[in-house]
Amino acid sequence: MQSKTLAAIVIVVILVAGVGAIVILGPLLFPSAPRVAIVFATGGLGDKSFNDAAFKGAVDFRTAYGWNFSYAEPTQISEYEGFLRDYAAHEGRAAYDIIIAIGFDQNEALYSVAVDYPNQSFAIVDMFNNHTSNVASLLFNANEGSALVGAIAGLMTKTDKIGFVGGMDIPLINEFAAGYRFGANYTNDGIPVSIQYTGSWVDTTAGQTLANGMYAAGNDIIFAAAGRSGLGVFTSAKTLNGTEGYDNPLWVIGVDSPQMYLGCEDPDHPAPPTVSLTSMLKRVDVAVFNTIKEVYDGVFTGGAKVFKLSNGGVDYEVNTALLTLPTEVTTAVAALKAAIIAGTVTVPTAL
């Protein structure tokens, strides 16, 4: 009788433990059906920048609210519409609560799909889509954040020559360049800014080659706004600084995400020194998170959603564990930031 009772108790304990395990491990063992779909830009994940920031926003929302997501990584612009349309059709599964297109060059494909699926909510990053009411356009005043890092470059340069490496010669990237040049001249009037383009979002060799030439020409700071191609600028600076030492350092300014760690000898275990002064932060992660949150709360609307200095949508990276900027530099940048927010300084959006 005692052994039977003991056996019964063991079974009950196992059952209770099993239920507890399901409660605790269930979300990991049986993840929820995706509620969000994302079509990334052609640079793909691993760009340490734009796409990775969007991915972080979706992961942060999943962690906070439990909404899972699906995603696609096109390698060609021609693939965008197919992925967007497949997600909108959602054959064999429930409809996605929102589909997010990452990058301006998805606008045409998104428009075609959004018109065919008027009851589906969409969002696009970096392009104003004013054709359909079911699309939210997530826009950034990149010129404002770029002005801040330009101001830093204007004060930190030793050669009074700085550079800019963009991905494509298009209005979106020229907005970064315009803000950068404005900020540099705000703190260092008349300073020349060399502006060049890789012609690609993924060609790191092109980024490194352009940077090598710019550094050789006397530009000691380069702002890279070129997607994955911009990683080549970091490679150039680290290689040249490793040869020439840090007496006359060559610097990189990162973009979109905090990238100062990429300037360290071992980015996986970042420690000083770094070849990166700062990064222009374009909070795509915040935009993606907030947009999904609107859908979650049932308050999603289409139209333009602008992220700027005044609402934390853009800024510049501070990482004192890797590098501390001089007080006179941070003071000057803080004054420029306040003036932009107050409207007493207007940053141009075009070169």
N, C-alpha and C positions, 0 to 999 in steps of 0.2 A: 504493500500500500504506500509506504514511504517513497519507494523508488518511482511508483507511478505518479505520485504527487510532485516529486522533484522533476520528473520528465515533463509534466504539464506546465510547471513553472518555467522551465527552460524554454519550452515552445512559445509560451506567452512573451517571455523576454525577447526571444528572437524576432517574433512578429512585431512587437513594439519597436525594437531597435530597427527592424526593417522599414517600418513606416517612417521612423525618424530619419533614416538614411535617405529615403525617397524625398522627404520634405526638404532635407538639407542639400542633397546632391541632385535632385530632380532637374533643376534648371541646367545643370552641367551635362547630365546624362541624356536628357530629353529637352533640348533647347526649343524655345517657342518658335512658331512660324514667323519668318521675317515680316515686319510691318513696314519697313523702309527699303527702298532700292536706290542704289547710287551707281551712276555711270561716270567713271573717272575720266580725266583728261588723258591724252595719249602718252604723256610722260610716265604714267603708271605709278603704282605704289613704290616706295623706296626712293622717291625724289628728294626726301629730307626737307620738303618745302610744301608746295601747294596741295598736291594730292594727299600727302601724309597728314597735313593739317585737317583736311576734310574728313579723312578716316578717323582721326582722333576725336573729332566732334561727334561722329556716330558712335564710336566706342564709349565715349563719356556718357552719352545719353543712354546707351544700353546698360551701362553700369548703374546709372542713377534710377532709371525707370523701367528697365527690363525689355524694352523694345529691341528685337533683333533686326539685322539688316542683311540684305543681299547686295552684291556689287559686281560690276564688270570692269575690266581693264582693256579697253580698245587700244589697238596699236595704230589704227588709221582713222582719219576723220570720217571716211566712208562707212565705218562700222557703227557710228553713233546711233543713227536712226534705227537700225536693227535691234540694238540692245534696248533702246527706249521703248520701241514698239512691243517687243517681247514682254517687257515688264508691265506695260500698260494693258496688254491682252490678258496677262496673268492666267493663262490656260492651265487648268488642273489644280488651281489653288485660289485662295481668297485674294481679293484686290489688295494692292499695297496702299497704305494710307498716304504715302507721298513718295514721289520719284524725284531724285535730285540729280541734275546734270552739272558736272564740275567743269567749268571753262567756257569762255566766250564763244569758242568755235563750235559749240553744240547748239547754238541758237536756231539755226535753220532747221536742223533735224528735230529739235524740240517743238518748234512751231508746228511742223507737219503732224507730229504725234498728238500734241495738245489739242489741236483742232478736232481730231478724230475721236478724242476721249475727253469730252468737256466735263465729265463728272469726276475725273481723276485730278488730284492735286499734284502739281509739279513745282519745282524750284530750279533756278539756274544761277550759278555763281559767275559774277563778272560780266554780265550782259543784261541790258534792259530789254525785256520782252514785253512790249505793250500791245501785243496783238490779241491775247486771250486772257480772260479774267481768272483762269485757273492756274496761272503761273506767277510765282513770287520771284522777283529779280533781286538777288543779293549782291549789292554793289558796295564798293569800298572807295573812300577818298584816299587812294594810295599816294597822291601828291602830298598830302599833309604829313603822313608818316615819313615819306622820302625826304621832305624838307628837314626833318629833325636829324636824320642820319647825314644829310648833306651838310648841315651846320656843324656836326661833329667832325666830318671830314675836313671842312674848311679850317677848323681850329687845330686839328691834329697833324695835318700834312707838314712835312719838312721841306718838300720840294716846291710847294705851291703849284702842283700839277696833280690832278686826280682824274680817275676814269670811271666809266659806266659800261658794263657788258649786259646787253639785253638779249632776250631770246629772239624776238621778231621785231622788225621795224613797223610797228602798228600803233594806233592811238593808245591802246591799253598800256603798252610798255613805255611808250613815250611819256605817259603821265608820270611814271616812276622817275624817268630821266629828268623831266621838267622840274619836279619837286626837288630832286637831288641837286640840280644845278642852282635852283633858286636858293635853297638852304645854304649851300656852300658859299654863294656870293653874299648872302645875308651876313655871314660871319667873316668872310674873307673876300672883300669886294674886288671883282675883276679876275678872280681865279679861273683859269681855263679848265673845262671839263671835256675830256675825250670820250666820245660816245660811239660804240660799235655794237654789232649784233652777230650772234652765232648763226642765225637762220634756222635754228632748231631748238626744241625744248629738251632734247635727250643727248645731244652730242657733247660729251664731256671733253673730248679731245679738242673740239673747236673752241670751247671755253678756255681751256688751258693755253692753247696757241694764241688766242687774242690777248689773254692776260700776260703771257710772256712778252709779247710785243709792247704792250702798254707799260709794263714795269721797266722794260729796257729803254723806253722813251722818256723815263723820268717820272711817270705817274706812280706815286707811292701808296695810293689808296684806290681800290676799285670796289664799286657797288655792283653786285651781280644780281640781276633780276631776269634769270634765264631758265627757270625750272631746273631739271637735272643737269643741263649744260653748265649751270653755274657752279656745280661741284668742281669743274675743271679749274675754275679760278682759285679755289682753295688749294688744289693740288699745286698750281703754279706758285702761289705765295709760300706754301710750306717748303717746296723744293728750293726756291731761290733764297728764302730766309735761312734754310739749312746750310746753304753754301756760303752765304755772305754774312751770316750772323745777325744779331739783333741791334747792332749799333745804329744802323739806318734801316729800321724795319719796313717791310712791305706789308700792307694791311688789306684785308677783305672786309666788306660789309655784306652780311647775309640778307636773306629776304623771306618774307611770309612767316616762317616758323623761327624759333630761337635756334640759331646756327653757330653760335660762338664756339660750341664744343667741337664743331667740325674743323676748327683751326688748330686743335691740339694734336700732338704727335699720335696719340691713341684716342680717337673719338669714343671708343667703347668704354674707356676709363679716363675721362677728360680731367686734365690737370694742367696748370700753367706751365709754360707759356702758351698762348693762343695767337694765331695770326689774324684773328677776327676782332675788330673794334666793337662791333655791335651788329644787330640785325634790324631791318625794318619789319616790324610785326604787322602782318595782315591777318586778322583773326578769323580765318576761314572756319576754324574749329568752332568758334563762338557762333558764327552765322549759321552753320549747319545744326548745331545743338539747339539754338533758339528757334529755328524754323521747324524742326521736328517737335519741339515743345509746343509750338502754336497748334500743330495738328493734334498732339496729345491732349491739349486743353480744350480743343474744339473751337479755337478762335482764329484758325488759319485764314488769311486773305491773300489774294494775288496782289500784284503791283510791286513798286520799288521799295526796298528796305535798305537804307543807307547806313553803312558802318564807317565811323569817322573818329577823329581824336576826341570829340566831345562825349561820345558814348563808349569809348574804349575799343572801337572797332579796328583802329590802327594805333601804332605806337612804336617805340624802339626798345630793343632788348637791353636789360641791365643784368649782368652776371658778375658780381664782384668776386665770386670764388675763382674766376678765371682772369679777370682784368678789371681794374678800377680806373675809370677815367678821371682826369684832373678836375678839381672842384670848379675851376673857372669854366671848364667845358660844360659840365652838367648844369651849372647855373645859367649859362647862356642859352642852352637848349631848353631849360625849363621856362625861361622868359619868352622864347620864341613859341613854344607850345601854348603858353597862356595867351599870347597875342593872337595866335591862329584861332583858338577856341573863342576868344572874345570878339573876333571879327575885325580886329584892327590891322591884321596882316592877312592878305589874301595870296594864297599860293597858286601859281598858274597850273593848268592841267595839260598844257601842250607846250612843246618846244618852240 
